Amino acid sequence: LGQFTALLRLSCKYDFCVIRKDVLGHLSRLYPNFLDEYGDAAKEYDEVFGKLRSKCHLPLLKAAVEASVDDHFPSLYYAASRSSALPILNFFLESPSHHPTMRRLIGGQERLGKSVRAFMGSFIMLTEGCISQHMTQYKPAIFHGEEIAEVFGTHRLVELSAETLFSESFPHRTCDACRENIGEYIEEERNRIWGALPSFYGFNKTWDEIRTEFPT
C-alpha cells in the first residue's frame, strides 16, 4: 500500500506518464465508476496490497488528494464513507491541509446516509403494503425493524440490491406477485443514489463528465 501511494503521488507530481497510467488504471479497477462494476470489484478485491480492502480506502483517498486525482474518483469517496466519523477525524485531523477532504468526506457521508434512509423508508412502506394486503397470515413474524435498519445502515449499495434483499436479508417480505415491481423500484433507487454520488461529495460534475475527463 505504501509503495502504491508513493507511486501515485510521484507519477502525478512529475508527470511520469507510463507509471501514472498504470497506477490510475489500477485504482480505477479497484474503484470503478459504474455501480455493477464497483460491486464486482468489491467482491473480487477483498484484500488489497495485502490488507483488508476496507483498511485501504482512507490511505488511498489521501494519496489521491495529494496527487490531485481525487476528482476522478467519487467511488473512492463513497468507499471511504464506510468509515464512521471518528476514524475519519482521526485520520485527517492532524494535517490541516487535509481538512477540506475531511469535511468533504463527512458531508458526503451525511448526504449519502440521508438518501439511503429515505430508500429504507420506501422499502418498508412498499413491503408492508404487500404484507398487509397479500400476506396477512405472516405479518406478526416478519417485520424486523431493527434488522432492516442494520441492513440499510451499512450504506453499501452493493448489498441493497433486490436480489440480495429478497434472497438473503428479507426473503419473506413480499409475495411473488409484488416482488418483481418492488424489485424494479429497488434497482431504480440504488442507481439513482449511485448517480447522485458526485453531487453528495461536492464534485459539481455528473458521472458522464467525470468518466469523459478521466486521464489517459
Salt bridges, closest charged atoms under 4 A:
GLU66 OE1 - ARG9 NE 2.17
GLU66 OE2 - HIS98 NE2 2.92
ASP70 OD2 - ARG104 NH1 3.26
ASP71 OD1 - ARG104 NH2 3.00
GLU128 OE2 - ARG173 NH2 3.04
GLU159 OE2 - ARG156 NH1 2.81
GLU187 OE1 - ARG190 NH1 2.49
GLU189 OE2 - ARG192 NH2 2.83
ASP208 OD1 - ARG211 NH1 3.18
GLU213 OE1 - LYS205 NZ 2.56
